[in-house]
């Protein structure tokens, strides 16, 4: 049986460029820039000020609200300033600038070990929350919120997402190969806290070696009701709704119905998130570093790095031997966001840095109604209609054709023979509708 979903397509993934290279430790710069907005939800409020001394793992940004996550100092040193700085969103956000003293002096309590089995559900959730853990697959949703589903939505299955369907990125693959135990134990913590019985560790069939490593470790740990599933290699297999459909044949309700995986009894966590959860619960380590793939045609020596949060992207790029590129993306080629300066810092959601020498495919042309975008759309939309509606600023039509259900995977733009920037047009329509709705509610 082939585990897959309707829509999507297979694209050459280019993972051979970095998947088998030894994990590198990124240089730790003299100045780190720690954004106070690194997650979905309310930005943090600075809990330090200029000239304050900070230690590694110390909170420097306090969460404001339930859907928020604190941020911590990735080094010990002195706060140089708290001010707006470049951000992956394309603008500038309030950030804590920290001068690194090179000592990595730990904040009291950081690194103190505990047996997760000795901790209550509430204590585990508090540790995850206080560690500032968010979804590391790119969504950056605060992890403690996922661990606290409403009582009327019982969870029976935890799916651990190791699909990593985005081309060129291999940091999740390396994590599964190099640290399978922490991934699995973190996943088991998620299962315990949510009360789910079944645990599925999922990857794609281009990562069968990682699946074998996970299976061996599950057997060594003796975990019951835990399995490893291998889905078809297809983009965007790593979307949580697509993965749930492939593995369990369950349909998550659409966003317009406020549908979430928990509505069908499932919680999905990224493998990196599980590793971070284990580090927080068992070692009291906050999220101050992550794995990042650095790759692209403008990179001489691509690879995977362990990088401190707040490290300017230029530090990783220089270490990988990059030449000035015509395009720099944070993330992968399908869903990555263009950044305007390499001084944008690594954040919690930074899974990759893609530096490319771009050759233009020509200007966009009129839609020829070939329906290629419809065939590949995993959300079962008609992207061609959404594109035209956005182009003509017909927001009512865009809403009527369910623009909010788009997951912005980029399949439509990739297959379009007219070179239309469909996903960008859809994002524009979504933003316009949000503005209209906000004005309406304010009125």
N, C-alpha and C positions, 0 to 999 in steps of 0.2 A: 504493500500500500504506500503510495506517494503522499506525504503530508505536505499540503500546499493550500492555496487560496485562489479565488478567481481574480484575474487581472494581474498586473505587474509584468515583468519580463526579466530575462537573464541578460546581464551586461557583463562584458569582460571585467573582472573585479580588480585585476592588478595587484592582488595581495602578495604575489610572489616577490614583490620589491622589498617587503619588510618583514614578512611573517616569520622567517627563520633566523633573523638577525638577533644577536644577543641584546638584551634590554640594557639601555644606557641610563646613566644618571645625569640629568641636565645640570649644567653649572648653576650655582646659586648666586644671583647677582648682588651687587652692593646695595641696590635700591629695589624694593619690591612694591608693587602697586596693587593693593587688595580692594577690589570693588565692594561696596556695601550692598550691591544688587547682583546676586549670582543665582537667583532661583525664581521660580514662578511664585508670585505672591508679593506681600508687602516688603519693600526694601528695609534693610537694617538701619538702626540708628547708631551712630558712632558712640562707643563707650570709652574711647580714649581721646586725648587731645595732643596738640603739638608739644613736643619735647618730653612726652611721657616715655618712660622705659617700659618695654614689653618683653615677654618671654615667649618662647616657642610653644604654640598651642593655647596661648591666652586669648580669650574672647576680645575682639576689637570692634565688633558690630553686634548689637543686641537685636534679636528678632522682635518685630512688632506685629503681633497677631498670630493666630493659630497656623495659618498658611504662610509661613515664613521660616527662615533658618538662620541661625547666627553664623558669623564668620570669625575666623581666628587668625592670629599671627603665624605665618609659616616659618618665622625665624625669631631669634632674640635680637633686640636692638633698641633703637630710639625712633619714635614717631616724628618724622620730618615735617609732616603736614597732614591735614585732613581737608581735601579739596576735590573738585571735579577733575576727572582724568579720562583719557580715551577708553572706550568700552566697546565690546563686540557688537552692541546694538547699533553702532554707527554714530552714536553721540558721545556725550561725556556724562559720567555719573559720579556721585560723591564716593571718594575712595580714601583709604588710609595708606599713606606713603611711609614705608618703614625702612630705615637705614640698618642694614644687616651688620651685626658686630662679629659675625663669623663663629660665634661660640655655641649656637643652638642650645642655649640654656633652657631647660624645660620649665613650663609653668607648673606650680605645685599640683600634684594629682595626676598629671598627664603621664601615661605609660604604666600606671599602676594596674596590675593584672587582676582579673576576677574570673571565676568559673561561671559562664552563662547559666549553667544549671542551678546555681545557687541564687540567681536573681529572679525577682518576681516579674510578671508581665509589665507592670507599671515602671519598675526600675529599668528594664530594658528599653522601653519606649523613651524614658527620660534621658538615658544615655545616648540614644540615637538622636534625639532632638537637640540635646546640648552639644553634640558633636558636629552639628550643622550639616548632616548628611542629606543629600538630595539625589534625585535620579541621575546617574552618571552616564546614561545612554544618550543624553542630550536634552531631555525634557526638563530636567532640574526641578521636578516636583518634590517638595519636602518629604523625606522618607517616613517621618513619624506620622504624617497624616495617613499615608497608605497603610501603616500598621495599626490604625485605629478605625476600622470600618464600622459603620452604624450597626447596632444590634439587629436591625431588621434586614440586614444583608449578610447572611452567614457565608463564610468562605470555605469551600471544600478543596480547592486546588491552588497551589502556588506554582507559577511558571517562572523559571529563571531564564532570562533572555540572553543567550549567547550567540544569536544569529549573526550579528554584526554584518548586515546585508549591504551597508554602504560601501561602495567600491573604495579600494586603496587603504582603508582603515584596518588595522590589525591589533590594536591595543587590547581589545577584549580577548582575542585569540591568544595573545601572549600571556594574559592573566590566567586563562584557563589552563594553559600548558605549564606555566611556571608556579602558580599558586592555587592549585585545584582545591586543596584542603580548606583554605580560608574562604573561598567562594562557596563551597558546599556547606561548611559550618555556619556561614552567614545566612545562607538560604534556609538552613534548618532552624535558625533563630527566628526568621520571618514566619516559617510554618508554625512554630510553637506559639509565637505571640498572637497570631491571627486565628489559631484554633483549627487550621486546615489539616486534613489528614494526608492528602496526596501532594507530593513534590515532584515536579518535572523540570529537569535541566535540559534546555533545548538549544540546539545549534543547527547549522546547515550541513548538507552533505559534502561541501568543500572543506569541512573541518572535522572529518571523521577521526583524525588523530587526536583532536581535542576531546571528542566524544569518548574515545577509548580511554584517555587519561581520566576523565570524569568517572566513567564506569568503574575503573579499577579503584579509584579512591572511595567511591560510594561503598564498594564491597569491603574495603579495608576498614571503613568506619562503621560498617554494620548497620546502616540506616534502613529502616523499614519503609515501605510505601514510597520509595524514591526511585525514579527511573531517569534514563537519559534518552531523549528523543532526537532524531535527526530528520529535519525537514528539508524539502527540496531547496536547492540554491536558486533563489529568485528574489529580486528586489520588488517591493519593500517587505520581505519576509519578517524583518525585525520590528515592524509596526505591531503594537500590542494587540490590536483588534485582528490583524491578519494572522498573527501567531496563534491566538486563541482559536480562530476558525480552523487553522491547519491542524492543530494538535487535538482539539476537543470538539470541533464542529459545532461550536456555540457562537451565536451572533450577538455581538455587543450592540446595544441600541445606539442610534446615531446621536451626534452632539446636539441636534435640535431637540431631541427628547431627553437631553441631559444624561445620556447613557455613559456608563463607565464599566470597566471589566468586573467590578464588584457586583454589578447588577446580574451577572451570570455566574456568580460564585467564585470568581477568579481574581487574584492579585498577581501582577507581573512586575518583576524586579530585574534590573540589569545585573550582569555578573559583577561589574565594578561596584555597584551599589551594595551587593551582598558582601564583597570583600571589605568595603568600608564599614558596613554594619558590624561585621565580626571584629574589626580593629577597634571600633568604638566600644563594643560591649565587653570584649575579652581583655582589651589593653587600655581602655579609656583614652584612645587616640582620636582627636578631632580630625575633620577632613581638611588637611593642609597640603596634600599633594595628590596627584593622579597620573595615570598613564596617558601619553599623548603620542599619536603617530605623526611624524614629520615626513612629508613625501611630496612629489610633484616633479614636473619636467625641469624646474629651475633649482632642484636640490641634487647636489652631487652625491651625497651619502645619506640616503633616507634611512629611517629607523624608528624605533619606539623608545620613548623617554619616560622616566619617572621625573616629574617636574613639580616644583613647589607652586602652589597657588600664588598668583601675583607676579610670577616671573614674566617679564616682557617677552612676547613671541620672538622678537629679534634675537634673543639669547639662544633659543633653540635652533632657529634658522641659521644663525652664524655657525653654531657647532656642527650642523648638518651640511655645511658648505654650500649655502644657497647663493644664487646670483639674483640680482634685482629682477623681480618677476612682473609681468603685466597684470597678474591677478593673484591676490592673496586671500584665501578663504579660511575661516575658522570652522572646522568640520570637514566633511567629505565633498566630493564633486556634485552629489545630487541634492543634498539638503544643507550644505555649508553656507554660511553667510559671509559675503565679501567684507573685508575690513580695510579701512582707509590708511592705516599706518601699522607697521610691524611692532610699534610700541604698545599696542593693545596687550593687556596682560592675560596670561593663562588663568582661566576661571574654572569653577567646578564642572561646568558643562563642556569644557574644551576637550573633545575626543581626538581632534586632529588639526594639523596645520597643512594646508595645501598651497604650494607655491607653483604657479604655472606660467609658462610662456604661451599666451593665447594667440591662436590664429583665427581670425574672424571667419565665420561661416556666411557672412553677408547680412544685409539688412532684413528685418522681418517682412514677410509678405502677407497678402490677404489669405484668410482661411479658405482651403479648397474643399472643405467638408468631407475629407477622406475617412474620418472617424477613427483614425489610429489612436488618438488620445482616449477615446471612449473604450476601446478594446483593452487598453492597459490600465485604466483607472481602477485602483483597488477599492476605492470608496463608491464605485458604481455611479459616478456622476457623468455629465456630458461637459467635459472641460471646454470644448469648442464654444458652446453656448455661453459659458461663464466668461470666457475670454472676450467674446464679442460684446457681451453686456458691460463688462468693465471698460472696454475701449470706448463705448458710447455713453458711459456713465449712467447706464440704466440700472440703478441699484435695486429697483423693485424686481426686475427680471432676475438679477443675480440672487436675490433672496428667495425668489420663487423656485429657482433651480438649485437651492440648498447649498449655496457657496460655503456656509459654515461647516459643512460636512467634509470639506477638502482637508486632507492631512498634509498637504504641501510637500509631497514626496518628490515631485519633479518628473514623474514618469511622462506626463503629457508633453512637457517642453522637450524632453529628450527625444521622443519619437516624432515630433512635428516636422513634416517635410518643408513647411513654410517658414521654419525658424522663428516661430512666434514665441515670445516670452510668456507662455500661458500661466505658469505658476506665479510669476511676478504680478501679472494682471489680476489673478485671483487674490493675492495678498492685498493688492490695492483696493479691490472691492470689499474685502473683509474690513480693512481699516476704515473705509468710507462709511460702511454700515455701522461700525462701532461708534464712530463720531456722531452719526445721525441719531442712534439710539441713546447715546449719552446726552445729547442736546435735548432729546424728547423727555428723558427722565428728569433732567434738570429743570425743564419748563413746568 
